[in-house]
Amino acid sequence: MKIGFAVPVSGAWATRENLDHVARRAEQLGYHSLWTFQRLLSPVDGSWGEQYRSVQDPVATLAYLAGRTERVRLGVAVVNLPFYAPIVLAKALTTVDILSGGRLDAGLGIGWAEEEFAAAGADMNRRGKRADEFVEVLKKVWTDDVVEHDGEFYYVPRSSVEPKPVQSPHPPILLGGTAPAALRRAGRISDGWVSSSRADLSALDESFDLVRAGAVEAGRDPDTLRFVCRGVVRVRPQDGPERRPLTGELDQIRADLDRIAAQGVTELFVDLNFDPEISSPAADPAESLRRADEVLDALAP
């Protein structure tokens, strides 16, 4: 199982200095990848949690990291398709792939927050069908010399769309989602699946089975798929039967990684952005970085 690390994108610790430090330190320590995520807004009552109150744009962050790193792969888990036209997102992701020398992993989702759909002027209806067609258009833009698409939801006139991504045939596409239909979709049309922050890390194999089933139904080899786990890490004293995976002391968390890998996870990225003690807008950025350094060192590959 490869190990990645999520960079500071949420809350007070998401400063340029901290972003530089975490990215470079992770690369020096041999982490495989760096990750971001998307959140457009949050309710004023704070009901979604501290981690969603102040989140930077994931694609812009990856473009910045492309110029600040040399080897480590750069991923987003996830950017929500309904908030974009396919041609717009394709151009942005292509640019990141070029700037990084071909290091982009494109994690895509269909969104869940009604407030964000309203603010983006997007339609929540038939999101699954739209996602199928959206990915089809992305692949055309990335691979066809002459791009043309006239579908139910999206239209691209006969065009030349340049430049193309560095990676061939295109950057890896990882789909998120938890519903059975979303899991099967990942197996049918993508290069793999990425879990959410709320996933039960002790039962990931149940989701994997549905993803693999979708691949088989589409005549694809399920053994070629990637299974990427967002590892929401919270370092604090905790023990007993109610202890959640990746919550506890660092030695406990390290042992949890082995149990998660045994389920068939091909890659896990450590994510501190979902620990409110680190990612709250009220947290001390310097203290958050100090704690992140401890985790970086303790969980390094």
N, C-alpha and C positions, 0 to 999 in steps of 0.2 A: 504494500500500500504506500503510495507516494503521499508526502505531507506538504501541505501549503499553509499559507497564513493570510488572514484578512487584514488589509491595511486600515488605518484610522479613517473612517468616513462619516462616523456618527458622533455628534456631541462635541464637547469642548476640546477633547483630545485630538480632533481632526484638524490639526494645524499643518501648514506646509512643512515645518521643521520636523514634526512627529512623523508625517508621511514619509519624508526622505529617510529619516532614521530607521523606521521599521522596515521599509523596502530594502534598503542597503544592508541592514543587519541580517534580514531573512535570506538575502542572496548570499551573503558571506557564509552563513551557517549551513547552506546547502538545501534550503527549502525549495520545493519544486515549482511553486506557483504563488502568486499574490491575487487577492480577490476583493471585489467591491460588490455593493448591492444598491438597489434603487428604492427610494421612497420620495414621492413628490410633496406630500403634506402630511399633517397629522391633526386630529381634532384638538380644539383649544382646551378641552377638558382633560387632555393627556391620557385618554382611555386606551390608546394603543400601546402605551409604554414609553419609557424614557428613550429607548433606542431609536424611536422613529421621530423624535421631536425636531432634530436638526441633522439632515442627511445631505451630503454633497452629491453632485451628479456622478454616476459611476463611469460613464464613457469618457467624460472630460478627465476624470481622475486617472483612468487607464492611459489616456494619451499623454498625460504628464509623466506617469511612471515609465512609459516607453522610452522617454529620453533620459531617465534617471537610473535605469537598470540596463543590464547587458545580457543576462542569461535566463533569468527566471520567467516562467510563463505568466501571462496576465489574463485574469478571468473576471467575468461579471456573473453573479448568481443572485438574482437575474435582473434583466431589463425587460419591461413589459411591452409586448408587441402592440397592444391596442393603442398605445399612446403615440405611435409613429405611423407614417406611410412606409411601406417596405423599402422604397428607393432611398428615403432619407436615412433610415437606420443602416441600410446596406452601405451607404457612402461613409457614414461615421465609423462603422466597424472596420471597413476596408482601410480607412485612414489609420486607425490604431494598429491594424495588422502591418501596414507598411512602415509606420514609424517605429514599431517594435522589432522589425526584421522577421516577422512571421511568428509571433509568440502569443497570439490572441486565442482565448477560448470563449466562445459566444454562448453564454447561458441566457435562455429566453423563457419568459413566462407569459401567462395570459391575464394576470392581475386578479385582485379580489376586492378592492376597496371601492365602493360606490362613489365616495367623495372624490377620489382621484379620477375616475372615469368622467364624472361631471365636469371637473376642472379642466380635463384634457379634451373635452368635447367628443369623447369616445362612447361607443355603444357596447353595453355589456352583453347584449343578446348574441347568441351563437358564437361565443368566443372560441370554442373548439374548432368549428368549421373555418372560422377566420384564420386561426393559427395554422391549420393545414395549408391554406392557400398562401398565407404570409411566408411560410418557410419555402414553399415552392417558388415564389417570386424571388426571395433572397438567393436561392441557389441559381436561378436563371441570371440574376444580375452579376453574381460572382463568377459564373462559368461560361456564359454564352457570349460569343463575339457580337452577335446581334440579339438584343434583348427585346422580346415582345410578349405581352401578357394581356389577355382580356378575359377576366374571370368574374365570378359572382360578386366579389368584394373589392378587387383591386384591378387597376388598369395601368399598363405601361405601354405607350406607343412604341412602334418599331424604332429602336434607338441603339446607338453605341454608348455604352456606359463604361468609362475608363476613369481611373486605373483599376486593375483587378488586384485582389489580395495577393500577398506573397505566398501564403499556404495554398497548396493544390490538393484537391480541387477547390477547396475553400476552407476558411477557419472552422474548426470543429464546432458543431452545434449541439448544445446540451439543453434539454428541455426540463423545466420544473413542473410542479403539479403533484397533487396527492390523490385526486379522484381516479377511479379505475380507468376511465376513458383517457385521462391525461397521461397516465402511466403507459397505457398501450400505445398512445400516440408517440411517446418518446421512443418506444421500440420500433415503431413503424417508419419514422421519418427522420430521426436524429442520430447523432453519434453517441448519445448516452443520456443519463438522467442525473439531475442534481437535487438533493433533498432540501427541504425547507428548514427554517429555524425551529419549527415546532415538531419536527419528525421525532418519532420514538426510536432512539438509536439502538435499542435492544431488539427491535423487530424490523430492521431494514430489509431483511431477506423477503418479507412478504411483498413489499413494493417491487423488489427486484424481479420476483416471479412474474408479476404482471407486465413489467417492461420486457422481459424476455419473451413472454407469450405474444406480445405485440410484434416483436421482431420475427418470430416464427410464422405468424399469420401473414406477414408481408413477404415471406420468403427470404428473410435476411438471417445471417449468422449471429445469434445472440452473444456468442463469445467475443465478438469484436466490439461490443458496447462498453462504454465507460460508466462507472457508477461512482459519482462524486458526492461526498457527504459534507455538509456544513457542520462542523464540530463546534457547537456553542459551548465554550469553556468558561467556567466560573470557578475561580480559585478561592476557596474558603473552607474552614473546618466543617466537615459533614460526614456522617457515617451512618451505619445501620441499613436495614433493608429498603428504606425509602430513598436512599441516595441515588440521584439520577446520574447516568453516565456522563462523564466529563465535568462533573461538579464534585469538588473535594480538594484534597491536598494534591500537590503536583505528582507525587509518586502514584497515587490512586488514578489520576488522570492518565498517566503514562500507561498503566496497566489496562485502562479502558480502551486505549487505542488498539491494543492487540486483540481484544474481544470484538471490536468493531470490524477490524480487518478480516477476522475469521468469517464474517458474514458474506464476504465477497466484494467489499468496497475496494475500488481500484485507487481512489484518492480521497483524502480527507483534508480539509483546510480548517485550521484553528481560527475561530472567530470570537474576538473579545468585544466586538461592537454590540453584542446582545447581553453584555453584563452591565447593568445600570451603574454599578460602582465605578466603572471605567468610562462608559460612553454617555453618561448623563451630561446635558449642557451645564449642569452645576458642578461637575466633577473637576478636580484639579488636574490640568493637562500634564503637568510634570509628574505627579504621582501616578497617573494612568500610564504614562510612558515607562516609569520605573517598573511597574507591575508587568507591563507587556514584555520588557526585557527579561524578566525572570522566566516568563512563559516561553519566550523565544529560545532561551538557552536550555531550559529543561526538556522541551519537546522537540528539539532539533533532530532532523533525520540522522 
